[in-house]
Amino acid sequence: MSTRFSNDGRIGTPPEVRMFASNGNQPPRGVLRLNVKFDNLVPTEEGPVDKGGFWANVEIFGRDVEQWATLYQPGMSVMVDGRMVRDTWQDQNGQEQAAFKVTNARVAILPYRIASVEMTPANNGAPTSAQNAPTGQGTPAAAQSAPAHDGVPASAHHTSSGQGTSSSDAPNPGA
C-alpha cells in the first residue's frame, strides 16, 4: 500500500547508486537512493521552528542514475514527489524492521545555496525522443564545469536560439 507524497527536505548523505543488468532488449537500469530529512516546520513569532520531522530514503529509477548521482550533494535542498511506501526487512538478529521510503520519485533541486546551474544541449543537438527520458523523470541540469556528452565543459557550449530551455527553467540572472 502506498500514498502520494510531496515535500521538501535536505539530503543527508552522499547518493548511493545500484545498477541492474540489462533485461533482454532493454539497456541497464539502476536505482539512485538519497537519504533525505523532511522537517516539520511550525511557524512562530520568531520564525519557523522544527518540531520533529523524519528521515526517509528516496529512490529514483532510471538509466541515467549514475549521471544524476553526481548532481545531488549532502546538505542540498530538494523537493521530492513520489509514492510513500512502508519498507520491511529482517535485521542481522532476525528481527523484522520497518521504515518509510519514497519510491518512483521525482527530485527537484531547490535554489537555496546554489551558486550556478548550466544546461548542456540535449543529445548534442540531436532530436530528443521519449525513449531517452525515463518515465516521470526530468532531464537534470549539469553542474558547473561538468563535461558535456562530447567532453567539452558545459560552460563552453553556447546556444543563441535558447534550444534546450523551457519556460519552467529557472531564470538566468545574467540574461
Salt bridges, closest charged atoms under 4 A:
ASP39 OD1 - LYS37 NZ 3.01
ASP50 OD2 - LYS37 NZ 3.35
GLU59 OE2 - ARG33 NH2 2.54
GLU59 OE1 - LYS101 NZ 3.37
ASP81 OD2 - ARG4 NH2 2.73
ASP81 OD2 - ARG106 NH2 3.21
ASP87 OD2 - LYS101 NZ 3.87
ASP150 OD1 - HIS157 NE2 3.27
